[in-house]
């Protein structure tokens, strides 16, 4: 699923990505100039401690919408906070974020 609409020069996108094993990642993203202005990540994956998801989202704000860059940032975040991510990988998150950030033709 991919939706894009206009809002104050920023692109707003939503995406869902079902990872191998059946877990679902959902992303809402506001994109301006190919950078993440705002991102919300939800789904049936597990990130422990749970409260880190908000901090991860804030960490990604301002990032280039590039799968490799985003995956690297998520890996570094997980390592720094000694977090545990179950049911999805940083690459799965990055793929869904990029999907949400893509512009419609």
Backbone torsions as a table, in degrees:
resi	resn	phi	psi	omega
1	UNK	NA	136.7	-178.3
2	UNK	-148.3	121.2	179.3
3	UNK	-125.9	139.0	176.1
4	UNK	-136.2	136.2	175.0
5	UNK	-143.0	165.0	-179.6
6	UNK	-92.8	143.2	174.1
7	UNK	-157.9	107.1	177.1
8	UNK	47.7	56.2	178.1
9	UNK	69.2	-14.9	-179.8
10	UNK	-92.2	143.9	175.5
11	UNK	-86.0	133.8	177.0
12	UNK	-111.5	125.5	-179.1
13	UNK	-133.7	155.0	175.6
14	UNK	-132.7	145.1	176.5
15	UNK	-149.1	153.7	172.7
16	UNK	-127.5	141.1	179.9
17	UNK	-139.6	123.1	178.2
18	UNK	-95.6	117.2	-176.8
19	UNK	-82.6	163.5	176.2
20	UNK	-58.0	130.4	-175.5
21	UNK	101.4	-8.2	170.6
22	UNK	97.8	-5.7	179.3
23	UNK	-71.5	147.7	-176.8
24	UNK	-113.4	133.0	174.3
25	UNK	-113.8	135.0	176.1
26	UNK	-122.8	137.3	-179.5
27	UNK	-131.7	134.7	167.3
28	UNK	-114.8	133.1	-172.9
29	UNK	-143.0	139.3	170.5
30	UNK	-111.4	125.9	-171.9
31	UNK	-120.8	125.8	174.1
32	UNK	-130.9	126.2	179.0
33	UNK	56.5	42.0	177.8
34	UNK	61.7	25.3	174.8
35	UNK	-126.7	150.7	179.9
36	UNK	-75.0	117.8	176.1
37	UNK	-90.7	-36.3	-179.3
38	UNK	-155.1	140.3	175.4
39	UNK	-143.2	140.1	175.6
40	UNK	-127.4	123.9	-177.8
41	UNK	-115.3	123.7	177.2
42	UNK	-135.3	173.7	176.8
43	UNK	148.4	-168.8	-177.7
44	UNK	-106.5	28.6	170.8
45	UNK	-85.9	174.3	178.6
46	UNK	-126.2	128.4	171.8
47	UNK	-124.1	122.1	-178.8
48	UNK	-121.8	134.3	-4.0
49	UNK	-68.5	145.3	-173.6
50	UNK	-58.5	-35.8	-176.0
51	UNK	-67.1	-9.9	179.3
52	UNK	-72.2	-17.6	-178.1
53	UNK	-60.7	-40.0	178.4
54	UNK	-63.4	-41.6	179.8
55	UNK	-67.7	-38.8	176.6
56	UNK	-60.8	-45.8	179.1
57	UNK	-58.2	-43.8	179.4
58	UNK	-65.9	-36.5	178.0
59	UNK	-61.4	-35.0	-177.2
60	UNK	-78.7	-17.4	-180.0
61	UNK	-62.1	132.7	-177.7
62	UNK	91.7	-7.8	-179.1
63	UNK	-75.4	149.2	173.2
64	UNK	-65.3	140.4	178.4
65	UNK	-83.4	86.0	-177.0
66	UNK	-144.5	125.9	-173.6
67	UNK	-56.7	-45.3	-179.0
68	UNK	-65.5	-42.8	179.4
69	UNK	-62.9	-48.0	-177.4
70	UNK	-64.8	-44.7	178.9
71	UNK	-59.4	-41.7	178.4
72	UNK	-62.9	-41.2	178.5
73	UNK	-65.0	-40.4	179.9
74	UNK	-66.6	-42.9	178.0
75	UNK	-60.0	-45.3	179.5
76	UNK	-63.2	-40.5	178.7
77	UNK	-61.5	-47.1	-179.1
78	UNK	-61.4	-44.2	179.9
79	UNK	-64.7	-46.2	-178.6
80	UNK	-59.3	-41.0	-176.0
81	UNK	-95.1	3.5	-178.8
82	UNK	50.7	41.7	-179.1
83	UNK	-84.9	163.7	176.5
84	UNK	-120.6	126.1	177.5
85	UNK	-113.7	120.0	-178.6
86	UNK	-120.9	140.0	175.6
87	UNK	89.7	-4.9	178.8
88	UNK	-160.8	163.1	178.3
89	UNK	-115.3	164.2	173.1
90	UNK	-55.8	-35.3	178.1
91	UNK	-65.7	-36.0	176.3
92	UNK	-64.2	-45.0	177.1
93	UNK	-58.8	-47.8	-177.4
94	UNK	-61.0	-41.6	179.5
95	UNK	-60.3	-45.4	-178.9
96	UNK	-67.3	-38.8	178.3
97	UNK	-63.3	-44.3	178.6
98	UNK	-64.4	-39.9	176.9
99	UNK	-57.7	-43.5	179.8
100	UNK	-68.3	-29.6	-178.1
101	UNK	-84.0	-10.8	-179.7
102	UNK	-67.1	145.2	178.9
103	UNK	-93.5	146.6	175.4
104	UNK	-78.4	153.3	179.2
105	UNK	-77.6	NA	NA
